[in-house]
């Protein structure tokens, strides 16, 4: 509900600012100014009924929350996909959240009313898109532990930053995320290119797809709140069996693909993927029914003509059977450029470390016939808010990226292995097989630990006496 209300207030303020600019530039007809804003941004004015559906107009009414819900439904209907970012999936999210139902609960009504009053104090039209987008991302990350319990994945922002830096896209690229979630990887790619070229004139085509209608709605709102509109498309559907983005690309390949697909997704074996229209995608073979990791990788390799950067379960590196057959073919074609073992406890929904694999279809001459292994298992800092989690610091990210870009060996951190060596190891890509961690010796304050032990013993005696 917070995401929906914030989204509605921001797009209303931005839309009204466009109307004001149009009028200031000499457009006397207010309705024409409304229609121009509709075309330039999102549709918040209905010419047929001559009704405004802006925050300012709706919150004047007494039944504010119920009216906000109605307005959002109308906005979703008016802003259907027409070659850009459509908002029709927002209706699904509205139905799931049930704003009006929440407003009828005695304990929640005051909170929602207070939230509306709080937003009324601010004009978001004057706030930079990056700041609004960062606030939106923070809300998503704040609720990520809860969503993880429900089975939804959330990729920490620092992991996304690392992946985008490894991908290193340039302006005028086509970038695809087939498991886009909140579209954070596409947004980070956009911000990276904008910073790289040092200007706001970014020309990227961004395509995402997700099988969750809720996440499709969230991703579209996220893109708009980051000021990304024209060349971004988000599709709803199962990418493994119905990759809508490929239909959009037609015969054109994307430049880059980046993703954190669901790890060890089951139900995508040969029975499901062995279809005439899918055979060219899964040309290296069909994965076992209990894990689709190498199906995702094949889809990504089929889509990209330059690089693929994926974060996946570590088991994909060394499991046998059908996965080994697929892995051996891809390794033999010299498509794997680097394998990076991440620290454990980075992700909300698993304590497993995860690995980033960089595939490169245009390897430089000095990297051909080789794979760089990076053991970054010790490159982390404790999470500042959640004790059970770790994070990647800026220095950790830079160390990994520098090692990848320079393609160098560092004792206890990185190793370059030849394809012959990997073949001798039966195509096992487990990072620790090639580069063992140097380890970090923990410094122990013996006196402090002894004092703590004495305190605990005294506490134990006190409790025993009390019992």
C-alpha positions in Angstrom: 0.0 0.0 0.0 2.9 2.4 0.7 4.4 1.7 -2.7 1.0 2.4 -4.4 0.3 5.6 -2.5 3.9 6.9 -3.1 3.7 6.1 -6.8 0.3 7.8 -7.2 1.5 11.0 -5.4 4.8 11.2 -7.4 3.3 10.7 -10.9 0.5 13.2 -10.0 3.1 15.9 -9.0 5.3 15.3 -12.0 2.2 15.4 -14.3 0.9 18.6 -12.8 4.4 20.2 -13.2 4.3 19.3 -16.9 0.8 20.9 -17.2 2.1 24.1 -15.5 5.1 24.3 -17.8 2.8 23.9 -20.8 0.6 26.7 -19.6 3.6 28.9 -18.8 4.8 28.4 -22.4 1.6 30.0 -23.7 -0.9 27.1 -24.0 -4.1 28.9 -23.0 -6.4 25.9 -23.4 -6.1 23.9 -20.1 -7.6 20.8 -21.5 -5.1 20.8 -24.4 -2.3 21.2 -21.7 -3.7 18.2 -20.0 -3.7 16.1 -23.1 -0.1 17.1 -23.9 0.9 16.0 -20.4 -1.0 12.7 -21.0 1.1 12.1 -24.2 4.4 13.3 -22.6 4.2 11.3 -19.3 1.2 9.2 -18.1 -2.5 9.6 -18.7 -4.2 11.3 -15.6 -6.9 13.1 -17.5 -9.8 11.4 -19.2 -10.9 13.6 -22.2 -14.2 11.6 -22.6 -15.5 12.4 -19.2 -13.4 15.5 -18.8 -12.2 14.2 -15.4 -8.9 14.7 -13.7 -7.5 11.8 -11.7 -4.6 13.5 -10.0 -3.7 13.2 -6.3 -4.7 16.8 -5.7 -8.1 16.3 -7.2 -8.9 13.0 -5.5 -7.7 13.8 -2.0 -10.2 16.7 -1.7 -12.9 14.1 -1.2 -13.8 12.8 2.2 -13.5 9.0 1.4 -9.8 9.6 0.5 -8.5 6.0 0.6 -11.4 4.5 -1.3 -11.2 7.3 -3.9 -7.4 6.8 -4.3 -8.1 3.1 -5.1 -10.7 4.0 -7.7 -8.4 6.6 -9.3 -5.6 4.1 -9.5 -7.8 1.6 -11.2 -8.9 4.2 -13.7 -5.3 5.2 -14.3 -4.4 1.6 -14.9 -7.2 1.3 -17.5 -6.2 4.5 -19.3 -2.5 3.6 -19.4 -2.5 0.3 -21.3 0.6 -0.9 -23.1 1.0 0.9 -26.4 4.7 0.3 -27.2 5.9 1.8 -23.9 5.4 1.1 -20.2 1.7 0.1 -19.7 0.2 0.1 -16.2 -2.6 -2.4 -16.6 -1.0 -4.9 -14.2 -1.4 -2.3 -11.4 -5.0 -3.4 -11.1 -3.8 -6.8 -10.0 -1.6 -5.2 -7.3 -4.5 -3.0 -6.2 -6.7 -6.1 -5.9 -4.1 -7.9 -3.8 -3.4 -5.0 -1.5 -7.1 -3.9 -1.2 -6.6 -0.3 -0.1 -10.3 0.3 0.7 -10.5 -3.0 2.7 -7.4 -1.9 4.7 -9.0 1.5 5.3 -12.0 -0.2 6.9 -9.8 -1.8 9.6 -9.7 0.2 12.8 -6.0 -0.3 13.5 -4.9 0.5 9.9 -7.2 3.4 8.9 -5.4 6.0 11.0 -2.0 4.9 9.6 -3.2 5.3 6.0 -4.8 8.6 6.7 -1.6 9.8 8.3 0.4 8.6 5.3 -1.9 10.7 2.9 -1.5 13.7 5.2 2.3 13.2 5.2 2.6 13.1 1.4 0.3 16.1 1.1 3.1 18.2 2.7 5.5 17.5 -0.2 5.7 18.4 -3.8 7.6 15.5 -5.5 7.7 17.3 -8.8 10.8 19.2 -7.5 12.5 16.0 -6.3 15.1 14.3 -8.6 14.0 11.0 -10.1 17.1 9.3 -8.6 16.1 10.3 -5.1 12.5 9.1 -5.5 13.7 5.9 -7.1 16.2 5.3 -4.3 13.4 5.8 -1.8 11.2 3.3 -3.7 14.1 0.8 -3.8 14.6 1.3 -0.1 10.9 0.4 0.6 11.3 -2.7 -1.5 14.5 -3.8 0.4 12.9 -3.0 3.8 10.1 -5.5 3.1 12.4 -8.0 1.3 12.9 -10.4 4.4 9.2 -10.8 4.6 8.8 -11.4 0.9 11.7 -13.9 1.0 9.7 -16.0 3.4 6.9 -16.1 0.8 9.3 -17.4 -1.8 10.0 -14.2 -3.6 13.7 -13.3 -4.3 15.3 -10.0 -3.8 18.8 -9.2 -5.1 20.8 -6.9 -2.8 21.6 -3.6 -4.6 25.3 -4.0 -4.0 25.3 -7.4 -5.8 23.4 -5.7 -8.7 26.0 -3.0 -8.8 28.8 -5.6 -9.0 27.0 -7.5 -11.8 26.4 -4.3 -13.9 30.0 -3.3 -13.5 31.1 -6.7 -14.7 28.7 -6.4 -17.7 29.9 -2.8 -18.5 27.2 -1.9 -21.0 27.6 1.1 -23.4 25.1 3.6 -24.7 22.7 2.4 -27.5 22.7 -1.1 -26.1 19.8 -3.5 -25.8 19.7 -5.1 -22.3 17.4 -7.9 -21.2 16.5 -9.3 -17.8 14.3 -12.5 -18.3 13.5 -12.7 -14.5 13.3 -9.0 -13.8 11.4 -8.8 -10.5 11.4 -5.1 -9.6 13.5 -4.2 -12.6 16.4 -3.2 -10.4 19.0 -4.7 -12.7 17.6 -2.8 -15.7 17.5 0.4 -13.7 21.0 0.0 -12.4 22.2 -0.6 -16.0 20.5 2.6 -17.1 22.2 4.6 -14.2 25.6 3.0 -14.9 25.5 4.1 -18.6 24.3 7.6 -17.7 27.2 8.0 -15.3 29.6 6.4 -17.8 28.8 8.8 -20.6 28.5 11.8 -18.2 25.1 13.0 -19.5 21.4 12.4 -19.2 20.9 11.6 -22.9 20.8 7.8 -22.4 19.7 5.6 -25.3 19.1 2.1 -24.1 16.4 -0.4 -24.9 15.5 -2.2 -21.7 13.4 -5.4 -21.8 12.2 -7.4 -18.8 9.9 -10.3 -18.1 8.5 -11.9 -15.0 6.0 -14.6 -14.3 4.6 -12.7 -11.3 2.0 -10.2 -12.3 2.5 -8.3 -9.0 6.2 -7.9 -9.8 5.5 -6.8 -13.3 3.3 -4.0 -11.8 6.1 -3.1 -9.3 8.8 -3.0 -12.0 6.7 -0.7 -14.2 6.1 1.7 -11.2 9.8 1.4 -10.3 10.9 2.4 -13.9 8.6 5.4 -14.0 9.7 6.6 -10.6 13.3 6.5 -11.9 12.3 8.6 -14.9 12.7 5.7 -17.4 9.8 5.5 -19.9 10.1 5.3 -23.7 12.5 2.5 -24.5 11.6 0.2 -21.6 9.2 -2.8 -21.9 8.2 -5.2 -19.2 6.4 -8.4 -20.2 4.2 -10.8 -18.1 4.8 -14.5 -18.6 7.0 -17.5 -18.1 10.3 -16.7 -19.8 11.5 -20.3 -20.0 8.5 -21.4 -22.1 7.2 -18.1 -23.5 10.0 -15.5 -23.8 7.9 -12.5 -24.9 11.0 -10.3 -25.2 12.3 -12.5 -28.0 9.1 -11.8 -30.0 9.7 -8.1 -29.4 13.4 -8.4 -30.5 12.3 -10.5 -33.6 15.5 -11.5 -35.4 17.6 -9.0 -33.5 19.8 -10.2 -30.6 20.1 -8.2 -27.4 23.6 -6.9 -26.6 23.5 -8.0 -22.9 21.5 -10.2 -20.6 21.6 -9.9 -16.8 19.5 -11.7 -14.3 19.1 -13.4 -10.9 16.7 -16.2 -12.0 14.9 -18.4 -9.4 17.5 -20.8 -8.1 16.9 -24.6 -8.6 13.4 -24.0 -10.1 11.7 -27.3 -10.6 9.3 -28.5 -13.3 11.3 -27.5 -16.4 12.8 -30.7 -17.7 12.7 -32.2 -21.2 8.9 -32.8 -21.1 8.2 -29.1 -20.7 11.0 -27.6 -22.8 11.2 -30.1 -25.7 8.9 -28.1 -28.0 9.7 -27.3 -31.7 9.6 -23.5 -31.0 12.0 -23.9 -28.1 14.6 -26.3 -29.4 16.9 -23.6 -30.8 17.0 -22.0 -27.4 17.9 -25.2 -25.4 20.3 -26.5 -28.0 22.9 -27.7 -25.5 20.4 -30.1 -23.8 17.5 -30.2 -21.4 18.2 -29.8 -17.6 16.9 -32.3 -15.0 13.3 -31.7 -13.8 14.4 -30.6 -10.3 16.6 -27.6 -11.3 16.2 -25.1 -14.3 19.5 -23.3 -13.6 21.1 -24.3 -16.9 17.8 -23.7 -18.8 18.0 -20.1 -17.7 21.6 -19.9 -18.8 20.8 -21.3 -22.2 17.9 -18.8 -22.7 20.3 -16.0 -21.7 23.0 -17.1 -24.1 20.5 -17.5 -26.9 19.3 -13.9 -26.3 22.7 -12.0 -26.0 25.3 -11.4 -28.6 27.9 -9.9 -26.3 27.8 -10.7 -22.6 25.6 -12.6 -20.1 26.0 -12.0 -16.3 24.0 -14.3 -14.1 23.9 -15.0 -10.3 23.0 -18.6 -9.6 23.1 -21.4 -7.1 26.7 -22.6 -6.5 25.6 -26.2 -7.2 25.2 -25.4 -10.9 29.0 -25.3 -11.1 29.6 -28.9 -10.2 26.4 -31.0 -10.3 26.6 -34.1 -12.6 24.1 -35.8 -14.9 22.3 -33.6 -17.5 23.7 -30.4 -16.0 27.2 -31.6 -16.5 26.5 -32.5 -20.1 25.1 -28.9 -20.8 28.0 -27.3 -18.8 30.7 -29.2 -20.7 29.3 -28.1 -24.1 29.1 -24.5 -23.0 32.6 -24.6 -21.5 34.0 -26.3 -24.6 32.7 -23.5 -26.8 34.8 -21.1 -24.7 31.8 -19.0 -23.6 32.6 -18.8 -19.9 34.9 -15.9 -19.0 34.8 -15.7 -15.2 33.2 -17.5 -12.2 33.0 -15.5 -9.0 32.2 -17.1 -5.6 30.3 -14.6 -3.5 30.2 -14.5 0.3 27.5 -16.3 2.1 24.5 -14.6 3.8 24.1 -11.9 1.2 20.6 -12.9 0.1 17.5 -12.7 2.3 16.0 -16.0 1.2 19.1 -18.2 1.5 22.3 -18.4 3.5 24.0 -20.0 0.5 26.8 -17.9 -1.1 25.7 -17.9 -4.7 28.0 -17.4 -7.7 28.2 -14.9 -10.6 29.1 -16.4 -14.0 30.2 -14.0 -16.7 29.7 -15.4 -20.2 31.4 -13.6 -23.1 30.8 -14.3 -26.8 33.6 -11.9 -27.8 36.4 -12.8 -25.5 39.6 -10.8 -26.1 42.5 -12.9 -27.5 44.4 -13.1 -24.3 41.4 -14.6 -22.5 40.5 -17.3 -25.0 40.8 -20.9 -23.8 40.8 -19.7 -20.2 38.4 -19.0 -17.3 39.1 -16.7 -14.4 38.1 -17.9 -11.0 37.6 -15.4 -8.2 37.1 -16.5 -4.6 35.4 -13.5 -3.1 34.0 -15.5 -0.1 35.8 -13.2 2.4 34.9 -9.9 0.6 32.1 -8.7 2.8 31.1 -6.6 5.8 28.4 -7.2 8.4 25.0 -5.9 7.4 24.4 -2.6 9.3 20.8 -3.5 10.1 20.2 -7.2 9.9 22.6 -9.2 12.1 22.3 -12.5 10.2 23.2 -10.9 6.9 26.4 -9.7 5.2 26.8 -7.0 2.5 29.4 -6.1 -0.2 31.2 -2.9 0.5 32.4 -0.5 -2.2 35.9 -1.7 -1.7 34.9 -5.3 -2.0 33.1 -4.6 -5.3 36.1 -2.6 -6.7 38.5 -5.4 -5.8 36.4 -8.0 -7.6 35.8 -5.7 -10.7 39.5 -4.7 -10.9 40.6 -8.3 -10.8 38.1 -9.3 -13.5 39.0 -6.3 -15.8 42.8 -6.9 -15.4 42.3 -10.7 -15.6 45.0 -11.4 -13.1 45.9 -14.0 -10.6 46.1 -13.0 -6.9 47.2 -15.7 -4.4 44.2 -16.9 -2.3 41.8 -14.7 -4.4 42.0 -15.5 -8.1 43.3 -18.1 -10.5 43.3 -18.4 -14.3 42.6 -22.0 -15.4 42.9 -23.4 -19.0 40.1 -25.3 -20.6 42.4 -28.3 -20.6 42.7 -28.2 -16.8 38.9 -27.8 -16.5 38.4 -30.7 -18.8 40.7 -32.8 -16.6 38.5 -31.8 -13.7 35.5 -33.2 -15.6 34.1 -29.7 -16.3 33.7 -28.9 -12.6 33.6 -25.1 -12.2 33.6 -25.1 -8.4 35.7 -22.0 -7.5 37.3 -23.6 -4.4 38.7 -26.3 -6.7 40.9 -23.8 -8.4 41.5 -21.1 -5.8 41.3 -21.8 -2.1 40.5 -18.9 0.1 43.5 -17.5 2.0 41.2 -17.1 5.0 41.1 -14.4 7.6 42.5 -14.9 11.0 40.2 -13.5 13.6 42.0 -11.3 16.3 40.9 -12.4 19.8 41.1 -10.1 22.8 41.9 -12.8 25.4 41.4 -10.5 28.4 38.0 -9.3 27.2 36.8 -12.8 26.4 37.9 -14.0 29.9 36.0 -11.1 31.5 32.9 -12.0 29.6 33.3 -15.7 30.7 33.5 -14.6 34.3 30.4 -12.4 33.9 28.5 -15.3 32.4 29.6 -17.6 35.2 28.4 -15.1 37.8 25.1 -14.7 36.1 24.7 -18.5 36.0 25.3 -18.8 39.8 22.8 -15.9 40.4 20.2 -17.7 38.4 20.8 -21.0 40.1 20.4 -19.4 43.6 17.2 -17.7 42.4 15.8 -21.1 41.2 
